[in-house]
Amino acid sequence: MQTDPIGIFDSGLGGLTVLRVLRELLPHENCIYFGDTAHLPYGNKSPETILRYSLESAHFLIQQQIKLLVIACHSACSAALESIRKDLDIPVIGIVEQGIDEITRRYSDGTIALLATRATVHSGLYERLLEQRNPALKLFSLACPLFVPLVEEGYEAHPISTQIIREHLQLLKPKAPKAALLGCTHFPLLRPLIQQELGPDIPLIDPASACAAQTKTTLIAHDLLNPQTSPGTTQFFVSSDPEKFRLHSKTFLGHPIEHVNEA
Ligand code: DGL
């Protein structure tokens, strides 16, 4: 089982920002990434629909004999983490729990802003987990539904994005948050503009590193770390339009992908 791959899924390209960090931390692991591009975006769909798509995505990866599953998509995690855990008999790492871990490690009280999709905000999962972990910490959750299409369409450095980000984030300023959690796979690509808008004193937290670290800890705890010394492989699958995914992937992953399979 140790040489089996890690499975990681997202609604589309965004989870590549998580895969990128995972690969850096665990270079000897084999990975299989699944992007559910046929159903992207998850973030403006109903909880029932996201649950259905997420279970299908998880099951696709199970068929590929994965040893551990990473749910990189915050919207999927918010709607389906519990059901996926009940359904699978392998360890499941959810990005939302890692976001909460990171916040509680860094702060003991005050308000933290959560920037996320509508589905993630409406699920209330971040609030519930934070309340359990540290009731002295409060979350101010802000749905930013226009941010995902900006990134998907390659507008992450365009002046129109500055304007849209400003419009959304003005609601945060009166709340004086200590930090802002990037609660969506696409938002790390808007980091410079979000930082510019919030100012240099508000740290932006991307849970991708915590997610990768937890994956490593879990592999060690289950004696599942791959002993191979050569670099691991990564295979990419999507549910629609592999070529579009391949062409856009470099922005998210940092390097080009040679081949993407249609699932
Ligand atoms: N991957 C989603 C998330 O992290 C963003 C894109 C979508 O709405 O599907 O919430």
Boltz pocket constraint, residues with backbone or C-beta under 6 A from the ligand:
constraints:
  - pocket:
      binder: B
      contacts: [[A, 10], [A, 11], [A, 12], [A, 14], [A, 15], [A, 39], [A, 40], [A, 41], [A, 42], [A, 43], [A, 44], [A, 72], [A, 73], [A, 74], [A, 75], [A, 76], [A, 117], [A, 120], [A, 148], [A, 183], [A, 184], [A, 185], [A, 186]]
      max_distance: 6.0
